[in-house]
Amino acid sequence: MPFFTFIRLTDDLRRFQQAHTRHTSRVLRAANKILAGNDRRDDPLLCHMIRNAAALWKGTLHEGKGTLTTESGVLSGTQYSYQTRFAEGIGTNPDELIAASLSGCFSMALSNELGLSGFHPKTIETTATATLEDLAAGWTVTHVQLDVRANVPDASQARFMDAALTAKANCPIARLLKTNISMTASLDL
């Protein structure tokens, strides 16, 4: 590796670590304010969050491969490639990560909606299935199916469905995606 490339990578890593430290400090201050009872809308720090992820791709589309790394470290050099996206291979792919993001975000939003209605869910299990289609404009996520199953003591099917539909509409990742999101939801009785 040329020396100037090494210096650039070292500088990039140092900037990433500094940004991570600043972000972690902001999150801890925000959490302390929430615990102290301050309304998050009164503090601009609590109304704004930044999350980071990085991708490194090497090579052509078909023969190349890449790695994904998240600020949290949950993904750290996680490999992805053409094979993991369009065939079978070891690693992840962007579409799978979108599905994971939506299922996690929706589950949290549903838990919140149920809590606001006075219910305390024991479990919420959400599977998101993203459909990727080759359209005239190119490959597009055209649909995401959410399949939700929950155990919520004392909740009726109607109250559960109301909470699930509200969560689907209010989930930040669902609002981000400009695609058709359908849902089936079942309550364990």
N, C-alpha and C positions, 0 to 999 in steps of 0.2 A: 504494500500500500504506500503510495507516495506520501512524503512527510506533510505536505500542505493539506492533503485529504485527512490525515490523522489529526492535525490541529483543528481543522474545521469540525470533524466529528466530536472531538473533545470539547470544543466551544459549544456545539449544539447540545451535548449531554449536560454541560454545566448550566446552560440556559434552561433546559428542561427541569433539572433538579431545583433551580432557583424558583421557577414558576410553580413547581409542585409544592415547595416549602411555603411560598406565599399563599397558595390556594388552601393548603392544609390549615394554616394559621387563620385564614378568613373563615373557614368552615367551623373551626373550633370556637372562634369568637361568636359566630352566628348561633351555634348550638347553645352556648352559655347564655346568650340573650333570650333564646326561646325558653330555656329552662328557668330563667329569671322572670318569665311571664311577659316579656316585651312582644308586641305585635310585629310580625315580620314585615308587614306593609309599611310600618313607620320607619324602617331602616333599609336604605337602598342596598346594603350589603346582603340582607336576607332575601331580597327579591331577585337576585341575580346569581346564577351559578355557571361555572364553566367546567366542562369535562373535556379531556384530551385523549386522543388515540393517534397512533402513528402507523403508517404502512411503509414498508420497504419492498419494492419489486425489483427483481433482477431478470433480465432477459426478455424474450418475445412473449406474446400472449400465450401461445400454445406450448412452448417449451420452457418458459420461465417459471419462476416461483417467487413467493413473497412471504413476508412475516408481518404479523400484527402485534402491536404492543399498546397496552392501555396505561394510563396514568396510575391507576390503582395497582397495577402489576398482575392482575388476574390473568390477562393475556400478556405473555412475555415471550416475544419471538415465536408466537404461534403461527405455524405455517399455513399458507393457502396457495392455491394454484388453479389453473384452468381445469385440471383433473378433479379437484375437490369441488369445483363449482358446477361443471357440466357433465361429469362422469363420476367415477368412484375413486377416491384417493384418501390419503391420511392427511387430516387437517380440517380446517373450517372453510367457510366462504361467506361473502358479504350478506347473502340472502338468509342464511342460517342465523347470522348475527342480528339481522333485522327482526326475524321471527322471535329470537330470544329476547331482544329488547322489548318488543311489543308484549310478549307474554308476561315478562317480569313487571313492566310498567302497569299493564292492565290489572294484574293481581294485586299490586299495591293500591291502585285507584279503587278497586272493588272493596278491598279491606277498609279503606277510608270511608267509602260511601256506606258500607254496612255499619261501621262505627258511628257515623253521623246519625244513622237511624236507630241507634241503641243496640245493635247486635254485635256479638263478639265471635267472629269466625274462628273455628278451630283449624281448618285447612282450606286453602284455595289452590286448586291445581288447574293450570291453564296451559294448553298446547296451542301454539300459533303455527299454522302451515302457510308458508308463503308460496304463491304460484308465480313462476317466472316464465314469460312467454316471449317468443321472437316475433315482434310486431314490425310493421314497416319502418317505424322510428328506431328500431333496435330492441335489444332485450329489455324487458320492462316487468317490474313486479306489478301484476295486474289485479291481484286479489290476495287477501290474507284471511284465512278462516281461523277464528278463535273457538276452541272447544274448552269449556269451563265446567269444572265440577267442584262443588264446595260443601263443606260441612259447617253449617251455621245454626247452632241451637236456637230454637224458638222462632226462626224466620219462616214465614210462609213463602210459597213459590212466587206469589205475586210481588211481595216486598223484595224478594231476592232478585227477581227479573227487573224490577224498577232500578235497584241498585246497580245491577250488571249493565243495563242500558246507559245509565248515567255515567258509570265508570268508562264504558266504551267511548262515549262522547267526550269525556273530560281527560282521558289519559293523554299526557303530553306527547308520547310517541305516536299514538293514533292520530292526534291532530297534525303531527309532522308529516305523516305518510299521506300522499294524495292518491289513494287507491281505494278500492272497494274492500271494506272490512265487514265480513259477516260473522255471526256468532250463534253457537248453541250453548245453552247454560242449563245445568241440572243441579238441583239441590238434593243432597243426601238426606233422607228423612229417617 
